Amino acid sequence: MSGPDRPTVLLFAYGTLRQPEVQRTLFGRLLEGRPDALPGFALEPMRITDAKVVATSGSAIHTIARPSGDPADSVPGLLFGLKAGELEMADRYESGAIVRIAARLASGVEAFVYIAAGP
Protein backbone atom coordinates (compact mmCIF):
# COMPACT_ATOMS: atom_id res chain seq x y z
CA MET A 1 0.00 0.00 0.00
CA SER A 2 1.43 3.39 -0.90
CA GLY A 3 0.74 6.79 0.54
CA PRO A 4 2.44 10.16 0.77
CA ASP A 5 4.84 9.00 3.51
CA ARG A 6 5.59 5.53 2.18
CA PRO A 7 8.64 4.84 -0.01
CA THR A 8 7.71 4.53 -3.65
CA VAL A 9 11.11 4.01 -5.28
CA LEU A 10 14.42 2.42 -4.30
CA LEU A 11 17.71 4.29 -4.76
CA PHE A 12 21.17 2.83 -4.15
CA ALA A 13 23.71 5.43 -3.01
CA TYR A 14 27.45 5.01 -2.56
CA GLY A 15 28.62 8.63 -2.44
CA THR A 16 27.49 11.97 -1.09
CA LEU A 17 23.79 11.03 -1.02
CA ARG A 18 24.69 9.04 2.10
CA GLN A 19 25.79 12.21 3.94
CA PRO A 20 23.27 13.47 6.51
CA GLU A 21 23.81 17.13 5.55
CA VAL A 22 23.16 16.35 1.87
CA GLN A 23 19.99 14.41 2.75
CA ARG A 24 18.69 17.25 4.95
CA THR A 25 19.38 19.81 2.22
CA LEU A 26 17.82 17.77 -0.59
CA PHE A 27 14.96 15.98 1.12
CA GLY A 28 14.44 17.92 4.34
CA ARG A 29 14.93 14.71 6.31
CA LEU A 30 17.38 11.91 7.02
CA LEU A 31 16.91 8.77 4.95
CA GLU A 32 16.87 5.31 6.45
CA GLY A 33 19.10 2.94 4.49
CA ARG A 34 20.35 -0.58 4.61
CA PRO A 35 23.73 -1.84 3.39
CA ASP A 36 23.90 -3.37 -0.09
CA ALA A 37 26.38 -3.43 -2.97
CA LEU A 38 26.50 -2.86 -6.73
CA PRO A 39 28.31 -5.83 -8.33
CA GLY A 40 30.40 -5.48 -11.49
CA PHE A 41 31.21 -1.81 -10.88
CA ALA A 42 34.21 0.10 -9.52
CA LEU A 43 34.52 3.68 -8.25
CA GLU A 44 36.60 6.43 -9.76
CA PRO A 45 36.95 10.11 -8.83
CA MET A 46 34.86 12.71 -10.65
CA ARG A 47 35.33 16.48 -10.49
CA ILE A 48 32.14 18.45 -9.77
CA THR A 49 31.82 21.92 -11.31
CA ASP A 50 28.32 22.82 -10.12
CA ALA A 51 28.91 25.31 -7.28
CA LYS A 52 25.62 24.47 -5.56
CA VAL A 53 26.47 20.75 -5.47
CA VAL A 54 29.97 21.52 -4.14
CA ALA A 55 28.47 23.75 -1.43
CA THR A 56 25.94 21.07 -0.45
CA SER A 57 28.42 18.17 -0.36
CA GLY A 58 31.45 20.11 0.85
CA SER A 59 33.67 18.69 -1.90
CA ALA A 60 34.50 19.26 -5.57
CA ILE A 61 35.64 15.65 -5.93
CA HIS A 62 32.97 12.95 -5.73
CA THR A 63 33.09 9.30 -6.76
CA ILE A 64 31.23 7.74 -9.67
CA ALA A 65 30.54 4.08 -10.40
CA ARG A 66 31.60 2.71 -13.76
CA PRO A 67 31.10 -0.83 -15.09
CA SER A 68 34.38 -2.65 -14.53
CA GLY A 69 33.89 -5.76 -16.64
CA ASP A 70 34.88 -7.81 -13.58
CA PRO A 71 31.99 -9.52 -11.78
CA ALA A 72 34.19 -9.74 -8.65
CA ASP A 73 34.22 -5.93 -8.36
CA SER A 74 31.59 -4.41 -6.11
CA VAL A 75 30.67 -0.94 -4.87
CA PRO A 76 29.36 -0.86 -1.28
CA GLY A 77 26.62 1.58 -0.36
CA LEU A 78 23.16 2.03 1.10
CA LEU A 79 19.72 1.24 -0.28
CA PHE A 80 17.16 3.97 0.42
CA GLY A 81 13.41 4.11 -0.02
CA LEU A 82 12.38 7.49 -1.41
CA LYS A 83 8.99 9.17 -1.23
CA ALA A 84 7.14 10.48 -4.29
CA GLY A 85 9.08 13.35 -5.85
CA GLU A 86 12.36 12.69 -4.02
CA LEU A 87 13.96 10.85 -6.95
CA GLU A 88 13.57 14.02 -9.03
CA MET A 89 15.25 15.98 -6.20
CA ALA A 90 18.18 13.56 -6.34
CA ASP A 91 18.27 13.88 -10.16
CA ARG A 92 18.63 17.66 -9.84
CA TYR A 93 21.44 17.27 -7.31
CA GLU A 94 23.47 14.79 -9.34
CA SER A 95 25.64 16.62 -11.86
CA GLY A 96 28.29 15.90 -14.43
CA ALA A 97 28.52 13.09 -16.96
CA ILE A 98 26.20 10.68 -15.19
CA VAL A 99 23.05 8.69 -15.91
CA ARG A 100 20.48 7.03 -13.67
CA ILE A 101 19.89 3.35 -14.41
CA ALA A 102 18.00 0.48 -12.81
CA ALA A 103 20.43 -2.18 -11.57
CA ARG A 104 20.25 -5.46 -9.68
CA LEU A 105 22.12 -5.19 -6.37
CA ALA A 106 24.00 -7.92 -4.52
CA SER A 107 20.88 -8.55 -2.39
CA GLY A 108 18.88 -9.29 -5.55
CA VAL A 109 16.82 -6.11 -5.20
CA GLU A 110 16.50 -3.83 -8.24
CA ALA A 111 17.08 -0.13 -7.54
CA PHE A 112 18.00 3.07 -9.31
CA VAL A 113 21.66 4.08 -9.18
CA TYR A 114 23.72 6.91 -10.68
CA ILE A 115 26.67 5.77 -12.79
CA ALA A 116 29.16 7.29 -15.23
CA ALA A 117 27.73 8.16 -18.63
CA GLY A 118 29.49 6.70 -21.63
CA PRO A 119 32.69 4.69 -21.87
Order of alpha helices (4+ residues) and beta strands (2+ residues): beta-alpha-beta-beta-alpha-beta-beta-alpha-beta-beta
